[in-house]
């Protein structure tokens, strides 16, 4: 927690959403997110191989792994953290809708679902890292 005492939890929650002004905001490191993406790909491929007929366990777990990794960077306080998080995952969702409209039977098999989730999460990671690398505007 951020501090001990009566208001420690409140400070922790407030710091998650609003960082102190004097805290340095650095861009997100690309390699940890790429490692999380690769781990998500391995999990998604193993789900597609070992659970071919399961309705609950799907390759979309790869998206959850990358989502948690980007949320960890948001909690650390990277530059443009909330816009980067929201825009990158909105693009991921939009690409999912676009792919499902273009390929009618996309979610019929786990392999085709895995083939869709791999580029979607890659786009989300690339957009998140790219947006956090935008220059920070000067405060007046």
Secondary structure, DSSP 8 states (H G I E B T S, - for coil): --SSSTTHHHHHHHHHHS--TTS------HHHHHHHHHHHHHHHHHHHHH-TT-SSS-TTHHHHHHHHHHHHHHHHT-TTHHHHHHHHHHHHHHHHHHHHHHSTTTTSSHHHHHHHHHHHHHHHHHHHHHHHTS------
